[in-house]
Amino acid sequence: MPGLTLTGWGKGLPERVVTNDELSRTLDTSDEWIAERTGIRERRVGGSASTLGLAAARAALGVANVEPAGIDAILLATTTPDRLIPATAPLIQEALGAQCPAVDLNAACSGFMYGLWIARGLLATGSKRILLIGAEHLSRWVDWDDRAMAVLFGDGAGAVVLESTDDRGDLLGFDVGSDGSLMHLISCEHGGTIQMDGKETFRRAVRIMVDSAQRALKDASLSIEDVALVVPHQANQRIIQAACDRLGVDIDRAVSVIDRYGNTSSASIPLALVVALDEGRIKPGDVLLLTGFGAGMTWASAVLRWPG
C-alpha cells in the first residue's frame, strides 16, 4: 500500500494580538491568573477560516513547490466555517485556482488529525497529493464577557501538503476514535457561544491523549523513547504537562505554543508543528508523536518520521 510524506507546511495568523493585560481591562482577571491556570499569555484575533486557511495553504504550497493545479483534494478541518452553507473548503479551492474536490471536516480540536487519517486513505487509493488545512475563527463564537472562556481561544491556521510514496512512507502509526457519550463536556449551539466543563474535560483529556498516543506508538512498533518530539493539541499547558508526565516524556521534548496563540482547536497541532520547524527543533529522521483530543469527544494520534 502506498505511504505518505509531508512536502510542505505553512501557517496563517491574524495581525491583531490580544494580550492577557488587554482582557483584564474588561474582565475580572489578570495576566498572572490566566498564565498560571492555562499557560496562555496572548492570542491572535481576526480573519476567518477561509482567509486564514488560504494564507496557510499558500505558504504550504510554496514550501512544497507545488502549483494549485497539482492538488488532488483539499481537506479543511474547522469547527468555525465562514457560514453553514456552502462549506469553506471550496472557497479556498476557488481562491487558490485549484481544480479538485474540496470538503470541510469537523472533529473539533482533533480535526486536523482526522484529516490526516482521511488523507492517508485517499493517498492509498490513488490520489497523489492532498492539501490538508486546519483553520479556526473561534473568536466569533466566544462570549468575551465570560472570564472562563474568553481567555482560552484564538484564531489561526496551519496547513500541510501530503504526497503519496511507493514505500511505507513517513506515517508509521495511527490511532483515532470518539465517544459521543461525552458530547456535553464541550459544546456550542447554533447562535450560541462555546461552553465547557473545564474540570471534567481536563480529567478526561489527559487520559484520552495518553491512551491514544500509546496505541499509536504500538501501531508503529515504537516506544516513547524513540520519540524525538511530542506535538500535542494546545488546549492548556497543564494538560500538556500532565500528559507528558504520564507518557514519561520530559516537557522539553514537547512543543508548546499555547503561550502565544491560545487554543486554536483544529489549527493548534499544525501551528505547533510549523513553529517547531521554523525554530529548527525538527531534524530529518526525527520521530514525532502528534496527539490531541476535541469535543465529541474525539481523539487522534499519529507517529511520523520526519522526511529528509
C-alpha positions in Angstrom: 0.0 0.0 0.0 1.4 3.5 -0.9 2.5 5.6 2.1 2.6 9.3 2.5 5.2 12.0 3.1 5.0 15.7 4.1 6.4 18.0 1.5 5.1 21.4 2.5 3.8 23.3 5.5 2.7 26.8 6.4 0.7 28.9 8.9 -1.8 31.8 8.7 -2.3 34.2 11.6 -4.3 37.4 12.1 -2.2 40.5 12.8 -4.1 41.5 15.9 -2.5 40.3 19.2 -4.8 40.3 22.3 -2.8 40.1 25.5 -4.0 39.0 28.9 -3.5 42.5 30.1 -5.9 43.8 27.5 -8.5 41.2 28.6 -8.0 42.3 32.2 -9.4 45.7 31.3 -12.9 44.3 30.8 -12.8 41.1 32.7 -12.1 40.3 36.4 -8.8 38.6 35.7 -5.1 39.2 35.3 -2.1 38.1 33.3 -0.9 36.2 36.3 -4.2 34.4 36.9 -4.6 33.4 33.2 -1.0 32.3 32.7 -0.9 30.2 35.9 -4.0 28.3 35.0 -3.7 27.9 31.2 -0.1 28.9 30.1 -1.6 31.5 27.8 -0.1 35.0 27.6 -1.7 36.2 24.3 -3.7 35.1 21.4 -4.4 36.2 17.8 -7.8 37.5 16.8 -9.3 38.3 13.4 -9.7 37.0 9.9 -11.9 34.0 9.1 -11.5 30.3 8.4 -11.2 30.9 4.7 -8.7 33.8 4.8 -6.5 32.2 7.5 -6.7 28.8 5.8 -5.9 30.4 2.4 -2.8 32.0 3.8 -1.6 28.8 5.4 -2.4 26.8 2.2 -0.4 29.2 0.0 2.6 29.0 2.4 2.5 25.2 2.4 2.2 25.0 -1.4 5.2 27.4 -1.6 7.4 25.2 0.6 6.3 22.1 -1.4 7.0 24.0 -4.7 3.6 22.8 -5.9 1.1 24.7 -8.1 -2.6 24.5 -7.0 -3.3 22.6 -10.2 -1.2 19.7 -8.8 -3.5 19.2 -5.8 -5.9 16.2 -6.0 -8.1 17.2 -3.0 -8.4 19.8 -0.3 -9.4 18.8 3.2 -10.3 21.7 5.6 -10.6 20.8 9.3 -12.6 23.5 11.0 -15.3 24.0 13.7 -15.9 27.6 12.6 -16.7 27.7 8.9 -17.4 31.0 7.3 -21.1 30.0 7.0 -23.3 27.0 7.3 -23.8 26.7 3.5 -21.6 26.4 1.5 -18.6 24.7 3.0 -15.5 26.8 3.4 -13.1 24.4 1.7 -14.5 25.3 -1.8 -13.9 29.0 -1.1 -10.2 28.2 -0.5 -10.1 26.0 -3.6 -11.5 28.7 -5.8 -9.2 31.4 -4.3 -6.2 29.1 -5.0 -7.3 28.4 -8.5 -7.2 24.7 -7.8 -9.5 22.2 -9.7 -10.1 19.4 -7.3 -12.6 18.2 -4.7 -12.8 20.3 -1.5 -14.6 19.5 1.7 -14.9 20.6 5.3 -14.3 18.2 8.3 -15.5 18.8 11.8 -13.9 16.7 14.6 -13.4 19.8 16.8 -9.8 20.1 18.1 -9.0 16.6 16.6 -10.0 17.8 13.2 -6.5 18.2 11.6 -5.6 14.7 12.9 -8.8 13.2 11.5 -7.9 15.0 8.2 -4.5 13.2 8.3 -6.3 9.9 8.8 -8.6 10.5 5.8 -5.8 11.8 3.6 -3.9 8.6 4.3 -6.8 6.7 2.8 -7.1 8.9 -0.2 -3.4 8.6 -1.0 -3.6 4.8 -0.5 -6.4 4.6 -3.1 -5.0 6.6 -5.9 -4.7 10.3 -5.0 -1.2 11.7 -5.4 -1.2 15.0 -3.5 -3.5 16.3 -0.7 -3.7 19.8 0.8 -4.7 19.4 4.5 -5.6 22.6 6.4 -6.7 23.3 10.0 -8.3 26.8 10.3 -10.3 28.4 13.0 -12.1 31.7 13.7 -13.0 30.8 17.3 -13.2 34.4 18.5 -16.5 34.7 16.6 -18.0 32.0 19.0 -16.6 33.2 22.3 -18.5 35.2 24.9 -16.0 37.9 25.6 -17.7 38.7 28.9 -17.2 35.1 30.1 -14.0 35.1 32.1 -13.7 31.3 31.9 -14.0 31.0 28.1 -12.7 34.4 26.8 -9.1 33.8 27.9 -8.8 30.4 26.2 -9.2 30.7 22.5 -7.5 32.3 19.5 -7.7 32.3 15.7 -5.3 30.8 13.2 -4.5 28.2 10.6 -1.9 25.6 9.7 -1.6 23.5 6.6 0.5 20.7 5.1 1.0 19.2 1.7 0.9 15.4 1.7 2.1 13.2 -1.2 2.0 9.5 -1.9 5.1 7.4 -1.9 5.8 3.9 -3.2 7.2 2.7 0.1 5.8 2.7 3.6 6.3 6.5 3.8 6.6 8.7 6.9 3.3 7.8 8.7 4.4 5.0 11.0 1.4 4.5 13.3 -2.1 5.9 14.0 -5.0 5.9 16.4 -8.3 7.6 16.0 -11.6 7.4 17.9 -14.6 9.1 19.6 -17.0 8.8 22.4 -20.4 10.5 21.9 -21.5 10.0 25.5 -19.1 12.8 26.4 -20.6 15.4 23.9 -21.8 17.5 26.8 -18.3 18.4 28.0 -17.6 20.9 25.2 -20.4 22.4 23.1 -21.6 25.3 21.1 -25.2 25.6 19.9 -26.3 27.4 16.7 -26.2 31.1 17.5 -24.6 30.4 20.9 -21.1 30.6 22.4 -18.6 27.9 23.4 -19.4 26.2 26.7 -17.1 23.7 28.6 -17.0 21.7 31.8 -13.4 22.6 32.4 -12.6 20.2 35.3 -14.1 17.1 33.7 -12.6 17.9 30.3 -9.2 18.2 31.9 -9.5 14.8 33.7 -10.8 13.0 30.5 -8.4 14.8 28.1 -5.2 13.7 29.8 -6.2 10.1 30.0 -7.6 10.1 26.4 -4.4 11.7 25.0 -2.1 9.3 26.8 -4.1 6.2 25.8 -4.3 7.3 22.2 -0.6 8.1 22.0 0.3 4.8 23.4 -1.9 2.9 20.9 -0.3 4.9 18.0 3.2 4.0 19.2 2.2 0.4 19.5 0.8 0.6 15.9 4.2 1.9 14.8 6.1 -0.8 16.8 7.9 2.0 18.7 8.2 3.2 22.3 8.2 6.6 23.8 12.0 6.5 24.0 12.1 6.5 20.2 10.2 9.8 20.0 12.3 13.0 19.5 9.4 15.5 19.9 5.8 15.4 21.0 3.4 17.8 19.2 0.2 17.9 21.3 -3.0 19.8 20.9 -2.6 23.2 22.6 -5.6 23.3 24.9 -3.9 24.0 28.3 -0.3 24.0 29.4 -1.3 21.9 32.5 -2.9 19.2 30.2 0.3 19.2 28.1 2.4 18.8 31.3 0.2 16.1 32.8 0.1 14.1 29.5 3.9 14.3 29.2 4.3 13.1 32.8 2.2 10.1 32.2 3.9 9.3 28.9 7.3 9.6 30.6 8.4 12.4 28.4 10.3 15.4 29.6 8.4 18.7 28.9 11.4 19.9 26.9 10.6 17.3 24.3 7.1 18.7 23.8 6.2 21.6 21.5 4.2 24.3 23.3 3.0 27.4 21.6 -0.1 28.0 23.7 1.5 31.0 25.4 1.4 33.0 22.1 -1.6 31.5 20.3 -4.0 30.1 22.9 -6.3 27.2 21.9 -6.8 27.3 18.2 -8.7 24.0 18.0 -8.1 22.1 14.7 -5.3 24.6 13.9 -3.3 24.0 17.0 -1.3 20.9 16.0 -0.3 22.1 12.6 0.6 25.6 14.0 2.8 23.9 16.7 4.4 21.7 14.0 5.2 24.7 11.8 6.6 26.7 14.7 8.8 23.8 15.7 10.1 23.6 12.1 10.7 27.4 12.0 12.7 27.2 15.2 14.8 24.3 14.0 13.6 21.8 16.5 12.8 19.1 14.0 15.6 17.3 12.0 15.4 14.8 9.2 14.7 11.3 10.6 13.2 12.5 13.8 10.2 10.6 15.1 7.3 12.8 16.1 4.3 12.0 18.1 1.2 14.1 17.3 -1.7 13.7 19.7 -4.8 15.5 20.5 -8.5 15.5 21.7 -11.5 17.5 21.0 -15.3 18.0 21.6 -17.3 15.0 20.8 -15.2 13.7 22.5 -12.8 12.8 19.7 -9.2 11.9 19.8 -6.4 11.0 17.4 -2.6 10.4 17.5 0.0 9.8 14.8 3.6 8.8 14.7 5.6 10.4 11.9 9.2 10.1 10.8 10.2 13.5 9.5 11.4 13.2 5.9 14.9 14.0 4.9 
